[in-house]
Amino acid sequence: MRYIVINQYGIGGDKGSVAYQPRSAGRESYDACDKWCRQHDTANTYAIVEREDKTTLAARALGSIRTEKKAAAARENGKKGGRPRKGKEE
C-alpha cells in the first residue's frame, strides 16, 4: 500500500492535487508523508490518503456513468422493495 499527500482545501494549489509522493511503500510511505506534513503543513491544508491505481480510478469513472439499462434495473429493484436494510445479526 502506498500513501500520498493531497491538497484538501485548494489553498496554495488545486484542490485534490498531489503535494507529495514518497518512493517507499507500506508503513515507510505513511511515515514519510507524515514527516512531510509536519514540516510543510501549518494550517492543516493537506491530507494523507491511500494512492489508488489506474484500474480503481477507471472503475469509479465507469460506475458513475448513467445509462438507461442501469436506470431500468434500479426501478425493478425498487419495485421489489429496494436495497435490504442492515439489521442486527443475532
N, CA, C and O of each residue as an XYZ file, in Angstrom:
360
protein
N       0.848     -1.165      0.000
C       0.000      0.000      0.000
C       0.899      1.235      0.000
O       1.900      1.301      0.713
N       0.520      2.188     -0.801
C       1.274      3.436     -0.873
C       0.371      4.589     -0.469
O      -0.837      4.568     -0.704
N       0.974      5.580      0.136
C       0.240      6.756      0.564
C       0.778      7.983     -0.152
O       1.946      8.018     -0.540
N      -0.071      8.993     -0.328
C       0.333     10.271     -0.883
C      -0.270     11.383     -0.042
O      -1.184     11.145      0.746
N       0.236     12.585     -0.208
C      -0.311     13.759      0.466
C      -1.037     14.584     -0.585
O      -0.458     14.929     -1.615
N      -2.303     14.903     -0.330
C      -3.054     15.733     -1.264
C      -3.416     17.058     -0.612
O      -3.477     17.178      0.612
N      -3.654     18.049     -1.465
C      -4.107     19.359     -1.024
C      -5.627     19.265     -0.892
O      -6.323     19.177     -1.903
N      -6.152     19.282      0.327
C      -7.578     19.011      0.514
C      -8.470     20.235      0.434
O      -9.680     20.078      0.274
N      -7.937     21.451      0.536
C      -8.773     22.637      0.510
C      -8.477     23.573     -0.648
O      -9.185     24.564     -0.827
N      -7.455     23.287     -1.437
C      -7.128     24.140     -2.560
C      -6.320     25.368     -2.189
O      -6.141     26.259     -3.020
N      -5.830     25.435     -0.963
C      -5.032     26.576     -0.533
C      -3.610     26.377     -1.045
O      -2.965     25.379     -0.725
N      -3.127     27.315     -1.830
C      -1.775     27.215     -2.373
C      -1.655     26.200     -3.490
O      -0.548     25.749     -3.787
N      -2.760     25.827     -4.121
C      -2.740     24.853     -5.214
C      -4.137     24.374     -5.515
O      -5.102     24.821     -4.896
N      -4.249     23.466     -6.462
C      -5.553     22.930     -6.833
C      -6.035     21.928     -5.795
O      -5.251     21.133     -5.277
N      -7.322     21.970     -5.494
C      -7.910     21.023     -4.549
C      -7.771     19.607     -5.099
O      -8.102     19.350     -6.257
N      -7.287     18.700     -4.276
C      -7.121     17.314     -4.671
C      -5.821     17.018     -5.383
O      -5.557     15.868     -5.734
N      -5.004     18.032     -5.603
C      -3.740     17.781     -6.301
C      -2.738     17.117     -5.357
O      -2.788     17.308     -4.142
N      -1.837     16.342     -5.932
C      -0.826     15.641     -5.148
C       0.259     16.631     -4.742
O       0.868     17.282     -5.592
N       0.494     16.737     -3.449
C       1.504     17.652     -2.940
C       2.827     16.937     -2.704
O       3.891     17.534     -2.865
N       2.770     15.666     -2.324
C       3.981     14.902     -2.025
C       3.700     13.426     -2.234
O       2.648     12.925     -1.837
N       4.648     12.727     -2.862
C       4.510     11.294     -3.104
C       5.851     10.628     -2.841
O       6.776     10.780     -3.638
N       5.979      9.890     -1.735
C       7.256      9.235     -1.425
C       7.503      8.032     -2.327
O       6.580      7.498     -2.942
N       8.760      7.619     -2.395
C       9.129      6.456     -3.209
C       8.905      5.150     -2.462
O       8.816      4.094     -3.089
N       8.813      5.195     -1.171
C       8.675      3.984     -0.366
C       7.231      3.473     -0.395
O       6.340      4.131     -0.932
N       7.018      2.301      0.185
C       5.689      1.711      0.259
C       5.409      1.286      1.695
O       6.314      1.242      2.528
N       4.158      0.975      1.972
C       3.766      0.484      3.288
C       3.902      1.525      4.381
O       3.641      2.710      4.171
N       4.316      1.062      5.550
C       4.432      1.935      6.725
C       5.446      3.060      6.484
O       5.262      4.182      6.957
N       6.516      2.751      5.746
C       7.522      3.772      5.461
C       6.927      4.899      4.622
O       7.291      6.064      4.783
N       6.012      4.542      3.731
C       5.345      5.535      2.896
C       4.509      6.478      3.760
O       4.557      7.695      3.582
N       3.741      5.915      4.697
C       2.918      6.731      5.580
C       3.788      7.623      6.465
O       3.493      8.804      6.649
N       4.860      7.050      7.011
C       5.750      7.831      7.871
C       6.393      8.975      7.110
O       6.551     10.070      7.650
N       6.768      8.732      5.850
C       7.367      9.798      5.036
C       6.353     10.907      4.775
O       6.705     12.086      4.821
N       5.109     10.550      4.504
C       4.060     11.549      4.293
C       3.811     12.345      5.570
O       3.665     13.567      5.534
N       3.766     11.643      6.693
C       3.549     12.302      7.976
C       4.665     13.295      8.272
O       4.405     14.408      8.731
N       5.890     12.901      8.013
C       7.038     13.784      8.233
C       6.955     15.009      7.332
O       7.224     16.127      7.772
N       6.579     14.799      6.062
C       6.455     15.917      5.130
C       5.391     16.898      5.609
O       5.592     18.112      5.573
N       4.253     16.359      6.058
C       3.162     17.227      6.536
C       3.598     18.035      7.753
O       3.273     19.218      7.852
N       4.320     17.423      8.672
C       4.774     18.143      9.869
C       5.725     19.283      9.512
O       5.764     20.301     10.203
N       6.489     19.113      8.434
C       7.432     20.148      8.030
C       6.782     21.250      7.194
O       7.235     22.394      7.239
N       5.729     20.933      6.430
C       5.178     21.883      5.477
C       3.771     22.380      5.801
O       3.388     23.456      5.343
N       3.009     21.644      6.561
C       1.598     21.953      6.743
C       1.357     22.631      8.087
O       1.359     21.975      9.129
N       1.153     23.929      8.060
C       0.893     24.647      9.303
C      -0.589     24.960      9.487
O      -1.006     25.349     10.578
N      -1.390     24.796      8.432
C      -2.809     25.144      8.516
C      -3.717     23.947      8.249
O      -4.895     24.125      7.939
N      -3.187     22.732      8.364
C      -3.962     21.509      8.119
C      -4.653     21.534      6.760
O      -5.828     21.182      6.646
N      -3.925     21.947      5.740
C      -4.491     22.007      4.397
C      -4.236     20.739      3.607
O      -4.764     20.583      2.506
N      -3.435     19.827      4.146
C      -3.098     18.608      3.429
C      -3.679     17.386      4.137
O      -3.921     17.408      5.344
N      -3.896     16.334      3.374
C      -4.411     15.077      3.928
C      -3.591     13.925      3.373
O      -3.185     13.954      2.212
N      -3.345     12.912      4.195
C      -2.649     11.712      3.763
C      -3.702     10.688      3.355
O      -4.580     10.347      4.148
N      -3.617     10.204      2.130
C      -4.595      9.247      1.619
C      -3.871      8.094      0.936
O      -2.694      8.201      0.592
N      -4.588      6.991      0.746
C      -4.035      5.864      0.012
C      -4.029      6.203     -1.472
O      -4.990      6.764     -2.000
N      -2.932      5.853     -2.135
C      -2.853      6.093     -3.567
C      -3.659      5.022     -4.280
O      -3.534      3.837     -3.968
N      -4.478      5.426     -5.230
C      -5.284      4.485     -5.980
C      -4.620      4.195     -7.316
O      -4.018      5.080     -7.925
N      -4.733      2.961     -7.764
C      -4.161      2.624     -9.057
C      -5.123      2.987    -10.179
O      -6.264      3.377     -9.928
N      -4.664      2.859    -11.400
C      -5.454      3.282    -12.555
C      -6.729      2.474    -12.709
O      -7.741      3.014    -13.157
N      -6.713      1.192    -12.350
C      -7.916      0.374    -12.500
C      -9.010      0.826    -11.546
O     -10.189      0.795    -11.898
N      -8.635      1.246    -10.343
C      -9.624      1.738     -9.389
C     -10.260      3.028     -9.892
O     -11.475      3.205     -9.806
N      -9.438      3.918    -10.412
C      -9.959      5.176    -10.942
C     -10.865      4.936    -12.146
O     -11.898      5.590    -12.288
N     -10.479      3.997    -13.013
C     -11.292      3.685    -14.184
C     -12.631      3.071    -13.771
O     -13.670      3.415    -14.334
N     -12.610      2.167    -12.796
C     -13.847      1.535    -12.329
C     -14.787      2.565    -11.722
O     -15.999      2.500    -11.927
N     -14.235      3.515    -10.978
C     -15.062      4.561    -10.390
C     -15.702      5.426    -11.475
O     -16.880      5.772    -11.391
N     -14.916      5.767    -12.485
C     -15.435      6.600    -13.571
C     -16.514      5.866    -14.360
O     -17.547      6.451    -14.685
N     -16.287      4.598    -14.671
C     -17.265      3.840    -15.443
C     -18.520      3.552    -14.624
O     -19.620      3.516    -15.177
N     -18.376      3.347    -13.333
C     -19.530      3.068    -12.485
C     -20.427      4.269    -12.277
O     -21.603      4.115    -11.947
N     -19.890      5.465    -12.466
C     -20.694      6.670    -12.261
C     -21.460      7.081    -13.512
O     -22.256      8.019    -13.464
N     -21.233      6.392    -14.638
C     -21.958      6.704    -15.867
C     -23.390      6.229    -15.731
O     -23.642      5.100    -15.311
N     -24.332      7.096    -16.088
C     -25.742      6.736    -16.001
C     -26.219      6.261    -17.372
O     -26.037      6.944    -18.380
N     -26.832      5.079    -17.390
C     -27.383      4.540    -18.632
C     -28.835      4.165    -18.399
O     -29.275      4.006    -17.261
N     -29.574      4.025    -19.493
C     -30.973      3.631    -19.389
C     -31.099      2.221    -18.813
O     -32.044      1.925    -18.082
N     -30.144      1.356    -19.145
C     -30.172     -0.018    -18.638
C     -30.017     -0.045    -17.116
O     -30.722     -0.783    -16.428
N     -29.085      0.768    -16.592
C     -28.898      0.826    -15.140
C     -30.115      1.439    -14.452
O     -30.496      1.014    -13.362
N     -30.723      2.436    -15.090
C     -31.916      3.070    -14.511
C     -33.076      2.079    -14.460
O     -33.820      2.035    -13.480
N     -33.229      1.280    -15.524
C     -34.307      0.277    -15.550
C     -34.091     -0.774    -14.467
O     -35.043     -1.187    -13.806
N     -32.849     -1.207    -14.281
C     -32.553     -2.190    -13.240
C     -32.839     -1.619    -11.855
O     -33.331     -2.332    -10.980
N     -32.535     -0.351    -11.652
C     -32.809      0.286    -10.360
C     -34.313      0.375    -10.107
O     -34.767      0.166     -8.982
N     -35.085      0.683    -11.148
C     -36.543      0.733    -10.987
C     -37.103     -0.637    -10.624
O     -37.975     -0.740     -9.761
N     -36.612     -1.688    -11.272
C     -37.061     -3.046    -10.969
C     -36.720     -3.420     -9.523
O     -37.544     -4.008     -8.824
N     -35.532     -3.087     -9.083
C     -35.151     -3.375     -7.697
C     -36.020     -2.587     -6.721
O     -36.348     -3.081     -5.643
N     -36.387     -1.379     -7.091
C     -37.265     -0.572     -6.241
C     -38.638     -1.193     -6.083
O     -39.240     -1.117     -5.012
N     -39.137     -1.808     -7.147
C     -40.442     -2.474     -7.084
C     -40.413     -3.666     -6.129
O     -41.431     -4.031     -5.542
N     -39.239     -4.262     -5.983
C     -39.084     -5.422     -5.097
C     -38.790     -5.006     -3.657
O     -38.576     -5.862     -2.800
N     -38.779     -3.731     -3.389
C     -38.523     -3.271     -2.023
C     -37.187     -2.576     -1.863
O     -36.880     -2.080     -0.778
N     -36.387     -2.528     -2.909
C     -35.108     -1.818     -2.844
C     -34.032     -2.599     -2.118
O     -34.123     -3.812     -1.925
N     -33.034     -1.875     -1.733
C     -31.892     -2.491     -1.044
C     -32.316     -2.940      0.348
O     -32.996     -2.199      1.059
N     -31.918     -4.153      0.744
C     -32.277     -4.629      2.097
C     -31.635     -3.746      3.175
O     -30.508     -3.276      3.023
N     -32.363     -3.540      4.241
C     -31.832     -2.740      5.347
C     -30.820     -3.552      6.142
O     -30.927     -4.771      6.274
N     -29.844     -2.839      6.661
C     -28.872     -3.502      7.522
C     -29.544     -3.781      8.858
O     -30.104     -2.879      9.481
N     -29.484     -5.020      9.288
C     -30.093     -5.405     10.544
C     -29.061     -5.949     11.503
O     -27.940     -6.274     11.112
N     -29.441     -6.046     12.739
C     -28.533     -6.634     13.733
C     -28.550     -8.139     13.585
O     -29.606     -8.769     13.544
N     -27.341     -8.707     13.505
C     -27.245    -10.146     13.421
C     -27.308    -10.727     14.827
O     -26.684    -10.213     15.756
N     -28.056    -11.789     14.966
C     -28.201    -12.383     16.301
C     -27.444    -13.664     16.413
O     -27.456    -14.298     17.468
